[in-house]
Amino acid sequence: MDRAALATFLSRRRAALRPADVGLPPGARRRTPGLRREEVASLAGMSTDYYTRLEQRRGPHPSAQLLTALARALRLTDDERDYLFRVAGHNAPTPVVAATHVAPALLRVLDRLDDTPALILSALGETLVQNRLAVALLGDRSGYTGLSRSEVYRWFTTPEHERRMYPEADRDRQSRAQVANLRAGYGMMGDASAAGDLVRALQRESAEFAELWQRHEVAKRFADHKTLLHPELGPIELDCQILFTEDQSQALLVLTAAPGTEGHAKLELLGVVGHERFTDAPR
């Protein structure tokens, strides 16, 4: 671990960012350019003291998980992320770890979406990051681990929880869409990948999935119109727009409603309602 290189790199990358770059308000006048240490620590989900020690060349050896969080907080490119791992004493991320590194271009767009639900998904339906209103609408998805990180896996293995936000008449359509989207990711990543592992697990655990998988339907959704059943606000009609990265590995999903509609009024209420009290799904 090169403590000096790590400290200097973190400090320089922090100084290069502005609050608006990460979706933060400008706040009071700043004595120095860039983000404050406590802001980076908060974005990365660690204590300010821990982050400060890293910048002061006296921190402990950071884990790969912590480095992934720092790379996301500092909006690092893939090359910068790999450098961060190496100076911290780790090999460059494996494809599985690298896949959880959110594309900086998508993050910059997400940071500016503070008035409508938005989230970034992997090709396997894993929620990589949500904004405040997406948590209020869909629940906090950050606590899932293993295969359950995939929305597709949860849709077929815990349907009593995952499907309750959809009207019963729309659930079959959503099932087909989930499988068709996974089929596209499977074709891109190959059988000897996390996509292949996910497909094999679902074939063992869900007869419904196995039947739909045999249809060989392939489709990536770029837009959709759906109704979500919110526990406190009731049915909300929403338009869903999706923006993919160039390599199709990640997607920014934005949920909106036309001004003047009931759905638009209910979205405005989400900020008041706050985080919905969903019963926790199995982790």
C-alpha positions as CSV (number, residue, x, y, z in Angstrom):
1,M,0.0,0.0,0.0
2,D,1.4,3.4,-1.1
3,R,0.0,5.6,1.7
4,A,1.5,8.8,0.2
5,A,0.2,8.2,-3.3
6,L,-3.2,7.2,-1.9
7,A,-3.5,10.3,0.2
8,T,-2.4,12.7,-2.5
9,F,-4.8,11.1,-5.1
10,L,-7.8,11.3,-2.7
11,S,-7.0,14.9,-1.9
12,R,-6.6,15.9,-5.5
13,R,-9.7,14.2,-6.7
14,R,-11.7,15.7,-3.8
15,A,-10.4,19.2,-4.7
16,A,-11.4,18.7,-8.3
17,L,-15.1,18.2,-7.5
18,R,-17.7,20.9,-6.8
19,P,-20.9,20.3,-4.8
20,A,-23.0,20.5,-7.9
21,D,-21.0,17.7,-9.4
22,V,-22.3,15.3,-6.8
23,G,-25.8,16.7,-6.3
24,L,-25.0,18.8,-3.2
25,P,-26.1,22.5,-2.7
26,P,-23.3,25.1,-2.8
27,G,-23.8,26.0,0.9
28,A,-21.8,28.6,2.7
29,R,-18.7,30.2,1.2
30,R,-15.8,27.7,1.0
31,R,-12.3,28.6,2.0
32,T,-10.8,26.0,-0.4
33,P,-12.0,24.6,-3.7
34,G,-13.6,21.2,-4.0
35,L,-15.6,19.1,-1.6
36,R,-15.1,19.0,2.2
37,R,-13.7,15.8,3.7
38,E,-17.0,15.2,5.6
39,E,-18.9,15.4,2.3
40,V,-16.8,12.7,0.6
41,A,-17.1,10.6,3.7
42,S,-20.9,10.9,3.7
43,L,-21.1,10.1,0.0
44,A,-19.0,7.0,0.6
45,G,-20.9,5.9,3.7
46,M,-17.9,6.0,6.1
47,S,-16.9,8.1,9.1
48,T,-15.2,11.5,8.5
49,D,-12.4,10.4,10.9
50,Y,-11.7,7.3,8.8
51,Y,-11.5,9.3,5.6
52,T,-9.4,12.0,7.1
53,R,-6.8,9.5,8.3
54,L,-6.6,8.1,4.7
55,E,-5.8,11.6,3.5
56,Q,-3.3,12.1,6.3
57,R,-1.3,8.9,5.4
58,R,-2.2,7.2,8.6
59,G,-5.3,5.2,7.8
60,P,-5.7,1.4,7.9
61,H,-5.5,-0.7,4.8
62,P,-8.9,0.0,3.1
63,S,-11.0,-3.0,1.9
64,A,-12.1,-3.4,-1.7
65,Q,-15.7,-2.6,-0.7
66,L,-14.6,0.7,0.9
67,L,-12.5,1.6,-2.2
68,T,-15.5,0.9,-4.4
69,A,-17.5,3.3,-2.3
70,L,-14.8,5.9,-2.5
71,A,-14.6,5.5,-6.3
72,R,-18.3,6.2,-6.6
73,A,-18.2,9.1,-4.2
74,L,-15.4,10.8,-6.1
75,R,-16.9,10.1,-9.5
76,L,-13.8,8.3,-10.7
77,T,-13.4,7.0,-14.2
78,D,-12.6,3.3,-14.8
79,D,-8.9,4.1,-15.1
80,E,-8.9,6.2,-12.0
81,R,-10.8,3.5,-10.1
82,D,-8.2,0.9,-11.1
83,Y,-5.4,3.3,-10.0
84,L,-7.1,3.8,-6.6
85,F,-7.2,0.1,-6.0
86,R,-3.5,-0.4,-6.9
87,V,-2.1,2.3,-4.7
88,A,-4.3,1.0,-1.9
89,G,-2.6,-2.4,-2.2
90,H,-5.3,-4.2,-4.2
91,N,-5.4,-5.7,-7.7
92,A,-7.5,-3.9,-10.2
93,P,-11.2,-4.9,-9.7
94,T,-12.4,-8.2,-11.1
95,P,-15.1,-8.0,-13.7
96,V,-17.7,-8.7,-11.0
97,V,-16.5,-5.9,-8.8
98,A,-16.0,-3.5,-11.7
99,A,-19.6,-4.1,-12.8
100,T,-20.8,-2.4,-9.6
101,H,-18.8,0.8,-10.3
102,V,-21.4,3.2,-11.5
103,A,-20.7,4.9,-14.8
104,P,-19.7,8.5,-14.0
105,A,-21.8,9.9,-16.9
106,L,-25.0,8.3,-15.5
107,L,-24.1,9.5,-12.0
108,R,-23.8,13.1,-13.2
109,V,-27.3,12.9,-14.6
110,L,-28.7,11.2,-11.5
111,D,-27.2,13.9,-9.3
112,R,-29.3,16.5,-11.1
113,L,-32.6,14.6,-10.7
114,D,-33.9,15.7,-7.3
115,D,-37.6,16.2,-8.2
116,T,-38.4,12.8,-9.7
117,P,-37.6,9.1,-8.8
118,A,-34.4,7.8,-10.5
119,L,-32.1,4.9,-10.1
120,I,-29.2,3.2,-11.8
121,L,-29.4,-0.5,-12.6
122,S,-26.9,-3.1,-13.8
123,A,-27.6,-5.4,-16.7
124,L,-28.8,-8.0,-14.1
125,G,-31.3,-5.7,-12.6
126,E,-29.2,-4.8,-9.5
127,T,-29.8,-1.4,-8.1
128,L,-26.5,0.3,-7.9
129,V,-27.7,3.7,-6.6
130,Q,-31.1,5.4,-5.9
131,N,-32.0,9.0,-5.4
132,R,-34.1,10.1,-2.4
133,L,-37.4,9.9,-4.3
134,A,-36.7,6.5,-5.7
135,V,-36.2,5.2,-2.1
136,A,-39.5,6.9,-1.1
137,L,-41.3,5.3,-4.0
138,L,-39.7,1.8,-4.2
139,G,-38.1,1.3,-0.8
140,D,-34.3,1.2,0.0
141,R,-32.7,-1.5,-2.2
142,S,-29.2,-1.1,-0.9
143,G,-29.5,-3.9,1.7
144,Y,-29.8,-6.8,-0.6
145,T,-26.9,-9.3,-0.9
146,G,-26.0,-12.2,-3.1
147,L,-28.4,-13.2,-5.9
148,S,-31.1,-11.1,-4.2
149,R,-29.4,-8.0,-5.4
150,S,-31.1,-8.7,-8.7
151,E,-34.6,-7.5,-9.2
152,V,-35.2,-10.4,-11.6
153,Y,-34.2,-12.9,-8.9
154,R,-36.5,-11.3,-6.3
155,W,-39.4,-11.1,-8.8
156,F,-39.5,-14.9,-9.2
157,T,-38.3,-16.1,-5.8
158,T,-40.2,-13.7,-3.5
159,P,-43.2,-12.7,-5.6
160,E,-45.3,-12.0,-2.6
161,H,-43.1,-9.1,-1.7
162,E,-41.6,-8.0,-5.1
163,R,-44.9,-7.9,-7.1
164,R,-47.2,-6.2,-4.6
165,M,-46.4,-2.8,-6.1
166,Y,-47.9,-3.9,-9.5
167,P,-51.6,-4.4,-10.3
168,E,-52.4,-8.1,-10.7
169,A,-53.4,-7.6,-14.3
170,D,-49.9,-6.3,-15.2
171,R,-47.8,-8.9,-13.5
172,D,-47.6,-11.4,-16.3
173,R,-46.4,-8.7,-18.7
174,Q,-43.8,-7.6,-16.1
175,S,-42.7,-11.2,-15.7
176,R,-42.1,-11.6,-19.5
177,A,-40.3,-8.3,-19.6
178,Q,-38.0,-9.2,-16.7
179,V,-37.0,-12.5,-18.5
180,A,-36.6,-10.8,-21.9
181,N,-34.3,-8.2,-20.3
182,L,-32.2,-10.8,-18.5
183,R,-32.0,-12.8,-21.8
184,A,-30.4,-9.7,-23.4
185,G,-27.9,-9.4,-20.5
186,Y,-27.2,-13.1,-20.7
187,G,-26.4,-12.8,-24.5
188,M,-24.1,-9.9,-23.8
189,M,-22.2,-11.5,-20.8
190,G,-22.2,-15.2,-21.8
191,D,-23.0,-18.4,-19.9
192,A,-19.8,-18.3,-17.9
193,S,-20.7,-15.1,-16.1
194,A,-22.8,-13.7,-13.3
195,A,-25.7,-13.7,-15.8
196,G,-25.3,-17.5,-16.3
197,D,-25.1,-18.1,-12.6
198,L,-28.3,-16.1,-12.1
199,V,-30.2,-17.9,-14.9
200,R,-29.2,-21.3,-13.5
201,A,-30.3,-20.4,-10.0
202,L,-33.6,-19.1,-11.3
203,Q,-34.2,-22.3,-13.4
204,R,-33.8,-24.3,-10.2
205,E,-35.9,-22.2,-8.0
206,S,-38.8,-21.0,-10.2
207,A,-40.9,-23.1,-12.6
208,E,-42.4,-19.9,-13.9
209,F,-39.0,-18.5,-14.8
210,A,-37.9,-21.7,-16.4
211,E,-41.0,-21.8,-18.7
212,L,-40.6,-18.1,-19.7
213,W,-36.8,-18.6,-20.3
214,Q,-37.6,-21.3,-22.9
215,R,-39.5,-18.8,-25.0
216,H,-36.2,-17.1,-25.9
217,E,-37.8,-13.6,-25.9
218,V,-35.1,-10.9,-26.0
219,A,-35.8,-7.2,-25.4
220,K,-34.3,-4.2,-23.6
221,R,-37.0,-1.7,-22.6
222,F,-36.2,1.9,-23.4
223,A,-39.6,3.2,-22.3
224,D,-42.7,2.0,-20.5
225,H,-45.9,3.2,-19.0
226,K,-46.9,1.5,-15.7
227,T,-49.0,1.8,-12.6
228,L,-47.3,1.3,-9.2
229,L,-49.3,0.6,-6.1
230,H,-47.9,2.8,-3.3
231,P,-48.9,1.7,0.2
232,E,-49.8,5.2,1.3
233,L,-50.5,7.1,-1.9
234,G,-52.3,4.4,-3.8
235,P,-52.0,3.8,-7.6
236,I,-49.5,6.1,-9.3
237,E,-49.4,6.2,-13.2
238,L,-45.9,6.8,-14.3
239,D,-43.8,7.0,-17.5
240,C,-40.5,5.2,-17.4
241,Q,-37.6,6.3,-19.5
242,I,-34.3,4.4,-19.6
243,L,-30.8,5.7,-20.7
244,F,-28.2,3.0,-21.3
245,T,-24.4,3.3,-21.2
246,E,-22.6,2.7,-24.5
247,D,-21.7,-0.9,-23.5
248,Q,-25.3,-1.6,-22.3
249,S,-24.0,-2.7,-18.9
250,Q,-25.8,-0.1,-16.9
251,A,-29.0,1.9,-17.2
252,L,-30.4,5.1,-15.7
253,L,-34.2,4.6,-15.0
254,V,-36.2,7.8,-14.6
255,L,-39.9,7.7,-13.5
256,T,-42.0,10.8,-14.3
257,A,-45.7,11.8,-14.7
258,A,-47.1,14.5,-17.0
259,P,-47.7,17.9,-15.2
260,G,-51.3,18.4,-14.1
261,T,-52.0,14.7,-13.7
262,E,-52.8,12.8,-10.5
263,G,-49.6,10.9,-10.9
264,H,-47.6,14.1,-10.9
265,A,-49.4,15.4,-7.8
266,K,-48.6,12.1,-6.0
267,L,-44.9,12.3,-7.0
268,E,-44.8,15.7,-5.4
269,L,-46.2,14.2,-2.2
270,L,-43.4,11.6,-2.1
271,G,-41.0,14.0,-0.5
272,V,-43.5,14.6,2.3
273,V,-44.3,10.9,2.8
274,G,-40.7,10.0,3.0
275,H,-39.3,6.5,3.0
276,E,-42.1,4.0,2.6
277,R,-42.5,1.4,5.4
278,F,-42.1,-1.7,3.3
279,T,-41.8,-5.0,5.1
280,D,-38.2,-6.0,4.7
281,A,-37.6,-8.6,2.0
282,P,-35.3,-11.5,2.7
283,R,-31.7,-10.5,2.4
